[in-house]
Amino acid sequence: MANLCPKHTGLPFVVWISVQGNARHDVRVKVSLSPKAQPGEMISVALRPEVRVVDGDLSAEQFQLLTQWIELNREVLLQYWTGDIDIVDAVSLIQKIAGGEAI
């Protein structure tokens, strides 16, 4: 998993992205308040068929910002998940959302 900090996403939390690997679920991201979060502290969010929290809790405002960011970066997240691009490419293609860091 690779963590994307607020300075790269514009979000008020860290987003963790990963490749599919041996996962038996569809594409997901994880969210944490800190880049040093333990796995049990992460919130799991599915991207398909719609963005939804699978495990954990986000405030309505956090969920709205994350959803906007996912929609902005959906294609990059899917390409990284499937291994079509590597992390260097993914990071260079990720777009920052405006206004999220102030929360």
N, C-alpha and C positions, 0 to 999 in steps of 0.2 A: 504494500500500500504506500502511496505517496501522499504527503500532506500539502495542501495548498493553503497558505496563511492569508489572513485578511488583506495584507498589502497586495496580494496577487488576485484576489477574488472580489474585493470590495465588501465582503460579508463580515459581520461582527463575530465570526467563529471560524474554526478550521474545518475545511472539507477534505476528506480522505477519499482518494480514488484508487481503483485497483483494476487489474486485468481479471478476466473470468477464471482462469486457472481451472481448478477442480470444482468450482462452486456449482451447486445444483439449482441455484436461483438465477433469475434474470439480472440485468444490470442494476447495480445499487451504488450509492455513495454513503459514506458515514460522515457524521458531524460531531465535533467536540469543541468545548470551550477553550481547550488548551492543546498545543502540539505535543504535549507529554501525557495525554490522556491514556488510561488503561482501556483495554477492549470493552469492559463492562460499562464504561462511562460514555461510550459512543452511541449516537442515535443513528439507526439504519434507515435509509430512505430509498425506496424503489423508484425507478424512473419510468417504467412501463407497466401497464398501458397508460397510467397517469401517475404523476408524482404523488407519493403517499408515504407516510411514516410507517415503517414495518415494526420497528422496535425502539422504544424510548419516547421522549416527549420534546416537542418544540412549541414555543409560543406561536400564536397565530401570525404575529409580525415576523418572527424568524422563518416560519414556514413559507410565508408569502415571498420574502426576500430570496430564500433558497430556491423556490420554484421559479422565480424570475431568472435567477442565475443559471439554473439547469436548462431552462428553455433557450437562453442565450448561448449556452455551450453544449447543447444536447449532442450534436454531431461529433464533437471532439470527445466527449465522454464515451459515446458508443464506439468510436474508433479505437480508443484506448482500451476499453473493456474487451473488445474482440482481438486485440493485438495487432491491429492494422497500423497503428502508430506507436512509437515508444514514448517514454515519459518526457524526454527532451522536446519532442515534437508537441506533445500534449500541452506542456507548460507554455511553450511559445505561442500556441493557438488559443489558449484560454483567454476569454474576455472578462474584464472586470466590470462588475455592476456598479452603477453610480448611486451614491447615497446610502449604502448599507453600513458603512463603518461607523456612522454617528450613533448607532443604537447602543 
